[in-house]
Amino acid sequence: MAKAKAKVKKGRCSKCGAGEFITTPNQYDVLTFSKGKFEIVGTELINDFKVFCRGCSAEVII
């Protein structure tokens, strides 16, 4: 089943009227395990991300 989609109209979600939006996580840490614990080697960014309404979780399309 496809997730609901909404548009932004006047800064608000067209589905529920919320004014706050969130993205999918677009970064992750690269880790190694050393001396009994994880150590962060670096952080990588993913350039592709989606935006969702914080109120109703609908994917926002522009």
C-alpha positions as CSV (number, residue, x, y, z in Angstrom):
1,M,0.0,0.0,0.0
2,A,1.4,3.4,-1.0
3,K,1.9,6.0,1.7
4,A,-0.3,9.1,1.5
5,K,1.2,12.1,-0.2
6,A,0.5,15.8,0.5
7,K,1.5,19.2,-0.8
8,V,2.6,22.3,1.0
9,K,0.1,25.1,0.7
10,K,0.9,28.4,2.4
11,G,3.6,26.7,4.5
12,R,1.2,24.0,5.8
13,C,0.5,20.3,5.0
14,S,-2.5,20.1,2.6
15,K,-3.6,16.9,4.3
16,C,-3.6,17.9,8.0
17,G,-2.6,21.5,8.2
18,A,0.6,20.9,10.2
19,G,3.4,23.4,9.7
20,E,6.4,21.3,10.7
21,F,8.1,18.8,8.4
22,I,10.8,16.2,8.8
23,T,13.2,14.4,6.5
24,T,14.4,10.8,6.4
25,P,17.8,10.4,8.0
26,N,20.4,11.5,5.4
27,Q,23.6,10.6,7.1
28,Y,25.2,7.6,8.8
29,D,28.3,7.0,10.8
30,V,31.1,4.6,9.7
31,L,32.3,2.6,12.8
32,T,35.1,0.3,13.7
33,F,35.3,-1.9,16.8
34,S,38.5,-1.5,18.8
35,K,39.5,-2.1,22.4
36,G,36.0,-3.3,23.3
37,K,34.0,-0.3,21.9
38,F,32.9,1.3,18.7
39,E,34.8,4.2,17.4
40,I,33.5,6.6,14.7
41,V,35.8,6.6,11.6
42,G,33.7,9.2,9.8
43,T,30.2,10.4,8.9
44,E,28.8,10.1,5.3
45,L,25.9,12.0,3.9
46,I,23.3,10.8,1.5
47,N,22.2,13.5,-1.0
48,D,18.8,12.0,-1.7
49,F,16.2,12.6,1.0
50,K,12.4,12.8,1.3
51,V,10.3,15.2,3.3
52,F,7.4,14.1,5.5
53,C,4.7,16.0,7.4
54,R,5.5,15.8,11.1
55,G,1.7,15.8,11.9
56,C,0.4,13.1,9.7
57,S,3.5,11.4,8.2
58,A,2.4,12.0,4.6
59,E,5.3,12.3,2.1
60,V,5.4,15.9,1.0
61,I,5.7,16.6,-2.8
62,I,6.5,19.9,-4.2
